[in-house]
Amino acid sequence: MNRRDFIIGSSALGATTLINSSCKEKNMPYKPKFKMGYQLYSIRDQMAIDPIGTLKSLKAMGYEDFELYGFDEENRTFYGYQPSELKNILDDMELTISSGHYGFSPYIDRKNEELVRYVDLAISAAHDIHSQYITWPWIAPEQRNIDTFKRMAPLLNQIGEQVKKSGLSFAYHNHGFEFENHNGEIGYDIILNETDPDLVKLQIDMYWIMHSSQLTPKEWIKKQPGRYTLWHIKDMDKVSRDYTELGNGSIDYVSQLPDPASSGLEYYYIEQGGNYANNSTESAAQSAKYMKEHLIKYL
């Protein structure tokens, strides 16, 4: 078997390792296929004070791409900026926004026309900021029951169809509550099995999978390969099992990181929702350093 055939026949993860090794032999810098991304909720305190300065600081750490949160529906803004205005600022800094988390959960219990209107607002904002993904991130504690998941499935398909017609993509993001057992049923199975994979992609939060699911990220991806187009990567405190900086916790991502090709990966984001060792800025920097030193070679 020649070298070309070996690369083609290998998994994407193995091929990436081979290519990286070849680059080292030729003293060439390895260029990852995917931009190093960050979920901006992780640094929400600083984004609330100085969003532009915060983005500049994150760029200096090595982050190139971001996932938004906090769409202001009434004013149609992100962090006080119109989407097109923020897009121009990002262009000047050579940064991108590839996904956004939008507040869909209240619309589970509202009239359908209100949901359609909200999705249209999200689509318009995503187009203006050149973001490919609109992501459903969360449901409220009082909604976390099997009946809600069964009602959600057709809504996810509906949103996915509306988003796809606009030329964008739609995804669902898991936490831990989807894996709670309700008399033999779990919400995540309903989402996977009762939504259309062409309309509803999946954003796998690996921390919550390891925290609350009986399966690993690799095992979930094996159930529906190609559907997990977005990743959240964050670590778990060894004692409290809360969030922590990459490399500080109990998740060995060197062994647990899935194969990007099997997953269907398009974008990934490092995330830490709290429990900072010192502050949100230093945590972002520590996670970026660990990612570049230990994990980015697989991506």
Helices and strands as residue ranges (DSSP letters): H 3-9, H 12-25, E 37-39, G 40-43, H 44-49, H 51-61, E 65-68, H 83-93, E 96-101, G 105-109, H 112-129, E 133-136, G 141-143, H 146-165, E 169-173, G 177-179, H 187-194, E 201-205, H 206-212, H 217-223, E 230-233, E 235-236, E 243-244, H 253-256, H 260-263, E 267-270, H 280-290, I 291-295, G 296-298
